[in-house]
Amino acid sequence: MERAKRERGAGRRTELIDGMNAGGRATKLLVHQQMNTYKQGSTAQACGAQVASETNTQGSSQPPYQQIKLALDVHAASIVVARMVDGAKPQPPQKFKPAEFLKWVSKQKDLAGEVVSCYEAGPTGFWLHRQLTALGIRNYVVCPTCLDERHGGVNNDRTDALELATRLDRYLAGNERALAVVRVPTEAEEQKRAHKRQRQQLREQRLSLAAQGRSLMLLHGRRETNHWWREHRWKSLEPELAAWLVERLQVFRELIVQVDQAVRRLTGELQAKAPKVLPKGMGRLTYQAVETEVANWERFKNRRQVGSYAGLCGGVSDSGQSTAELSITKAGNRRLRTDLVELAWRLLLYQPQYYLVKKWKAVLLNPKAHRRARKRAIIAFARQLLIDLWRWKTGKRTPEQFGWVMTEA
């Protein structure tokens, strides 16, 4: 009997141990299932799959995603796109031809409630912005910058698109310093600007051709200016040069004459569009140059924005106990900056009652003043001049309040 009791007790212990082992395996299995479920849910959320099931999506009119962000690295022959879906990380970039990209991006509108894109301003212009806007996409054209912040030495279209996508995400989250958004001009403004800039490009080509001819003569002991090709100078120069040299210079001169005729025609067209009454010292051509570069005076909210647009604001280096004033930032429209400095020198001579002339003539007209001091003064003159032009064009001030003398140009 004692033997039977011991066998029954051993049997109960064996059953208890088997039950405990079974329970442990069940517990482990349950834990593994919960972990797998959590991983699947996290992966789905990271990929932007914030929709229920396929059945619910088909039966609902709501798009599967809330927002799709597209960062574009635009080139003439291709566009590299990095896509972000809702709050997910950027997906691997894709490369499209421009026509294929427009077809692809139109399909993205059906996948999200809103599609936002951005690309850097460059030689491709603003045609892509206008087409994206026509498709109902909110697009930003941003100022180009170095997208390799750590200077790691690896910089290509894919890395640029990924970095731009990250910055777009921060910008949409409220960090306005993540991107410097560029104002997109209207098509009419671009056409006016192209008219003025074409004239400037042809002038540069004329100067380049003249310099090549002058350099050729200098190689053979003849020193001339860049006006050697003009009619009155060429008549006296031609008999003094060797026949082979005249033949070579004649090639340059024919091209220069043709370019010069085109420059004169464009100059007349631009001057005809300017108003007749202008401040003395500001010609019609200068007025058109400034007007076309600014495009729209009403877009500036304050004088700081006006001054910074031309890049005429001084730089500052201030860190810890070290402080230094730097040269102008030049972070603006370089063509406008050049026109303003030239205009400032002319107004210095033709507008003696202008308050800026009274303020700076002691430095600018002083032959004993250091060259550096005069450069600083003319930059300050040009910066304030742009602000005064803005106040004049927006109706905040009148020419009489500035002390300008208005004449018929």
C-alpha positions in Angstrom: 0.0 0.0 0.0 2.8 2.4 0.8 4.2 1.6 -2.6 0.9 2.5 -4.3 0.7 5.8 -2.4 4.2 6.7 -3.5 3.3 5.9 -7.2 0.1 8.0 -6.9 2.1 10.9 -5.4 4.8 10.7 -8.1 2.0 10.7 -10.7 0.5 13.9 -9.3 3.9 15.6 -9.2 4.5 14.6 -12.8 1.2 16.0 -13.9 1.9 19.2 -12.0 5.3 19.6 -13.7 3.9 18.8 -17.1 1.2 21.4 -16.5 3.8 24.0 -15.5 5.9 23.2 -18.5 2.9 23.5 -20.8 1.9 26.7 -19.2 5.4 28.1 -19.6 5.4 27.2 -23.3 2.0 28.8 -23.7 3.2 32.0 -21.9 6.3 32.2 -24.1 4.2 31.6 -27.2 1.8 34.4 -26.1 4.7 36.8 -25.5 6.2 36.1 -29.0 2.8 36.7 -30.6 2.4 40.0 -28.8 5.9 41.1 -29.8 5.3 40.2 -33.5 2.0 42.1 -33.4 3.8 45.2 -31.9 6.6 45.0 -34.6 4.1 44.7 -37.4 2.2 47.7 -36.1 5.3 49.8 -35.7 6.5 48.9 -39.2 3.2 49.8 -40.7 3.2 53.1 -38.9 6.7 53.9 -40.0 5.9 53.2 -43.6 2.9 55.6 -43.4 0.3 52.9 -43.7 -2.2 54.6 -41.4 -5.3 53.2 -43.0 -7.5 50.3 -41.9 -8.0 47.5 -44.3 -8.2 47.3 -48.1 -11.9 46.7 -47.9 -12.5 49.8 -45.8 -10.3 51.9 -48.2 -12.2 50.8 -51.2 -15.5 51.5 -49.6 -14.4 55.0 -48.4 -13.9 58.2 -50.4 -11.1 59.4 -48.2 -7.5 59.1 -49.6 -5.2 56.5 -47.8 -2.7 59.2 -46.6 -3.0 62.6 -45.2 0.0 64.3 -46.7 2.7 63.4 -49.2 5.9 65.4 -49.3 8.1 65.4 -52.4 11.7 66.8 -52.5 12.9 67.3 -56.1 16.5 67.5 -57.4 15.7 69.0 -60.8 18.0 68.8 -63.9 17.4 69.4 -67.6 17.2 65.7 -68.5 16.0 64.2 -65.2 14.3 64.8 -61.9 15.2 62.8 -58.7 12.4 62.6 -56.2 12.5 61.6 -52.5 9.0 60.9 -51.1 7.8 61.2 -47.5 4.4 59.7 -46.6 2.7 61.4 -43.6 5.2 61.3 -40.7 7.4 58.5 -42.1 11.1 58.7 -43.0 12.0 59.5 -46.6 11.7 56.6 -49.1 14.5 55.7 -51.4 14.8 58.4 -54.2 13.4 57.7 -57.7 14.6 59.1 -61.0 12.3 60.2 -63.7 12.4 62.1 -67.0 10.4 65.3 -66.8 7.4 64.0 -68.8 7.3 60.8 -66.8 7.5 62.7 -63.5 4.5 64.9 -64.3 2.4 61.7 -65.0 3.7 60.1 -61.8 3.1 63.2 -59.6 -0.5 63.6 -60.9 -1.2 60.1 -59.5 0.1 61.1 -56.0 -2.9 63.5 -55.8 -5.2 60.5 -55.5 -3.2 59.0 -52.7 -3.2 61.8 -50.2 -5.3 64.7 -49.1 -2.4 67.1 -49.8 0.8 66.9 -51.8 3.6 69.3 -51.0 6.8 69.6 -53.0 9.9 71.7 -53.2 13.0 72.2 -55.4 16.0 74.5 -55.5 16.0 77.5 -57.8 18.4 77.1 -60.7 18.9 77.2 -64.5 15.7 75.2 -65.1 13.7 78.3 -64.0 10.1 78.2 -62.8 8.2 76.2 -65.5 8.0 73.2 -63.2 6.6 75.2 -60.4 3.8 76.5 -62.6 2.9 73.0 -63.9 2.9 71.6 -60.3 0.7 74.4 -59.2 -1.7 73.8 -62.1 -2.0 70.2 -60.9 -3.1 71.4 -57.5 0.2 70.7 -55.7 1.6 73.2 -53.2 5.1 73.7 -54.3 8.0 75.8 -52.9 11.0 77.1 -54.8 13.8 77.5 -52.4 17.2 79.2 -52.4 20.0 76.8 -53.4 22.4 75.9 -50.6 24.9 73.3 -49.7 23.0 70.2 -48.7 26.0 68.4 -47.3 26.1 70.1 -44.0 28.8 68.0 -42.4 30.9 68.2 -45.6 31.3 64.4 -45.7 32.5 64.4 -49.3 29.5 62.4 -50.6 27.2 64.6 -52.5 24.9 63.4 -55.4 21.4 63.7 -56.6 20.1 61.1 -54.2 21.6 62.6 -51.1 20.5 66.1 -52.1 16.9 64.9 -52.5 16.9 63.1 -49.2 18.3 66.1 -47.3 15.9 68.4 -49.0 13.0 66.1 -48.0 14.1 66.3 -44.4 14.3 70.1 -44.5 10.9 70.3 -46.2 9.4 68.2 -43.3 10.9 70.6 -40.7 9.6 73.6 -42.7 6.1 72.2 -42.8 6.3 71.5 -39.0 6.8 75.2 -38.3 10.6 75.7 -38.6 10.7 78.6 -41.2 14.5 78.7 -41.1 14.7 75.2 -42.6 14.1 76.6 -46.1 14.6 80.0 -47.7 11.6 80.3 -50.0 12.1 82.2 -53.2 9.3 84.4 -54.7 8.3 83.1 -58.1 7.8 85.9 -60.6 4.9 86.0 -62.9 5.4 85.2 -66.6 5.0 88.8 -67.5 7.7 89.8 -65.0 10.0 87.1 -66.4 9.6 88.4 -69.9 10.4 91.9 -68.9 13.5 90.7 -67.0 14.6 88.6 -69.9 14.5 91.6 -72.2 16.8 93.6 -70.0 19.2 90.7 -69.2 19.5 89.8 -72.9 20.9 93.3 -73.5 23.4 92.9 -70.7 24.5 89.5 -72.0 25.1 90.9 -75.5 27.1 93.8 -74.0 29.3 91.2 -72.2 29.8 89.3 -75.5 30.8 92.5 -77.3 33.3 93.3 -74.7 34.7 89.7 -74.8 35.2 89.8 -78.6 36.8 93.2 -78.4 39.2 92.0 -75.7 40.2 89.0 -77.8 41.1 91.3 -80.7 43.0 93.6 -78.4 44.9 90.6 -77.0 45.8 89.4 -80.4 47.3 92.8 -81.3 49.2 93.0 -78.0 50.9 89.6 -78.8 52.5 91.4 -81.7 53.5 94.6 -80.0 50.4 96.7 -80.6 48.6 98.1 -77.6 45.0 99.2 -78.1 41.8 99.8 -76.1 38.6 97.8 -76.4 37.2 100.4 -78.8 39.6 99.5 -81.6 36.8 98.1 -83.6 34.8 101.4 -83.9 34.6 103.0 -87.3 36.8 106.0 -86.7 39.5 104.0 -85.0 39.5 101.1 -87.4 40.1 103.4 -90.4 43.3 104.7 -89.0 44.4 101.4 -87.5 43.9 99.2 -90.6 46.7 100.7 -92.8 49.3 100.3 -89.9 48.8 96.6 -89.3 50.0 93.6 -91.2 47.7 92.1 -93.8 47.3 88.7 -92.0 46.6 90.5 -88.7 43.9 92.7 -90.4 42.3 89.5 -91.8 42.1 87.9 -88.3 40.8 91.1 -86.7 38.2 91.5 -89.4 36.5 88.3 -88.2 36.2 89.7 -84.7 35.1 93.1 -86.0 32.2 91.7 -88.1 30.8 89.9 -85.1 31.2 92.9 -82.8 29.4 95.2 -85.2 26.4 92.8 -85.4 26.3 92.4 -81.6 26.6 96.2 -81.2 23.6 96.7 -83.5 21.5 94.3 -81.5 22.5 96.1 -78.2 21.5 99.5 -79.7 18.1 98.1 -80.8 17.4 96.5 -77.3 18.5 99.8 -75.6 15.9 101.8 -77.6 13.2 99.3 -76.8 13.9 99.4 -73.1 14.1 103.2 -73.0 10.8 103.5 -74.7 9.0 101.7 -71.9 10.3 104.0 -69.1 8.4 107.1 -67.9 9.5 110.4 -69.3 9.8 112.3 -66.0 12.5 110.8 -63.7 14.9 112.0 -61.0 17.8 113.9 -62.5 20.7 111.5 -62.9 18.5 108.4 -63.3 18.2 107.7 -67.0 15.4 105.7 -68.6 17.7 102.7 -69.1 18.7 102.7 -65.4 15.1 103.0 -64.3 14.1 100.0 -66.4 17.1 98.0 -65.1 16.1 98.6 -61.5 12.4 98.1 -62.2 12.7 94.8 -64.0 15.0 93.3 -61.4 12.7 94.2 -58.5 9.6 93.2 -60.5 7.1 94.1 -57.7 7.8 96.8 -55.1 4.7 95.8 -53.1 6.1 92.5 -52.0 8.4 94.1 -49.4 6.9 94.6 -46.0 9.6 96.8 -44.4 12.9 98.5 -45.3 15.0 95.6 -44.0 13.6 93.3 -46.6 14.3 95.9 -49.3 18.0 96.3 -48.2 18.6 92.6 -47.9 17.2 91.8 -51.4 20.1 93.5 -53.0 22.7 92.0 -50.6 23.9 95.4 -49.5 23.6 94.6 -45.7 26.8 94.3 -43.7 27.8 91.0 -42.3 28.4 90.3 -38.6 30.5 87.7 -36.8 29.5 87.7 -33.1 30.4 84.7 -31.0 31.2 84.7 -27.3 33.4 87.7 -26.5 34.5 88.1 -30.1 32.7 90.6 -32.3 33.6 91.7 -35.8 31.8 93.6 -38.6 32.3 91.9 -42.0 31.8 93.1 -45.6 28.4 93.1 -47.2 26.7 89.8 -47.4 26.1 89.9 -51.2 23.3 87.4 -50.5 20.9 89.0 -53.0 20.4 90.2 -56.6 23.9 91.0 -57.9 22.6 92.7 -61.0 20.5 95.1 -59.0 23.4 95.7 -56.6 25.6 96.8 -59.5 22.9 99.1 -61.0 22.3 100.8 -57.6 26.0 101.6 -57.0 26.3 103.2 -60.4 23.1 105.2 -59.8 24.4 106.3 -56.4 27.5 107.8 -58.0 25.4 109.7 -60.6 23.0 111.1 -58.0 26.0 112.3 -56.0 26.7 114.7 -58.9 23.2 115.5 -60.2 21.1 115.7 -56.9 23.0 118.1 -54.5 19.8 118.6 -52.4 19.2 114.9 -51.8 19.7 114.3 -48.1 21.9 111.3 -48.8 24.2 113.4 -50.9 24.5 115.9 -48.0 25.2 113.1 -45.6 28.0 111.4 -47.6 29.5 114.0 -49.9 32.2 114.8 -47.2 33.5 111.3 -47.7 32.7 110.5 -51.3 33.9 113.8 -52.8 36.9 114.1 -50.6 40.1 113.2 -52.6 42.0 112.7 -49.3 39.5 110.1 -48.0 40.7 106.6 -47.9 39.5 104.3 -50.7 38.1 101.9 -48.1 36.1 104.7 -46.5 34.6 105.7 -49.8 33.6 102.1 -50.6 31.8 101.8 -47.3 30.1 105.1 -47.9 28.9 104.4 -51.4 27.5 101.0 -50.3 25.6 102.7 -47.5 24.4 105.3 -50.0 23.2 102.6 -52.4 21.4 100.6 -49.7 19.4 103.6 -48.5 18.8 104.7 -52.1 17.0 101.4 -52.8 14.9 101.9 -49.7 14.0 105.4 -50.9 13.1 104.1 -54.3 10.8 101.6 -52.6 9.1 104.3 -50.6 8.7 106.4 -53.8 7.3 103.6 -55.9 4.8 102.5 -53.1 3.6 106.0 -52.5 5.0 106.4 -49.0 7.1 109.4 -49.9 7.2 112.0 -52.7 10.3 113.1 -54.7 10.1 116.5 -53.0 10.5 115.0 -49.6 13.7 113.4 -50.7 15.0 116.6 -52.3 15.0 115.1 -55.8 15.0 117.3 -58.9 12.7 115.7 -61.4 13.4 116.2 -65.1 12.4 114.8 -68.4 14.9 112.1 -69.2 
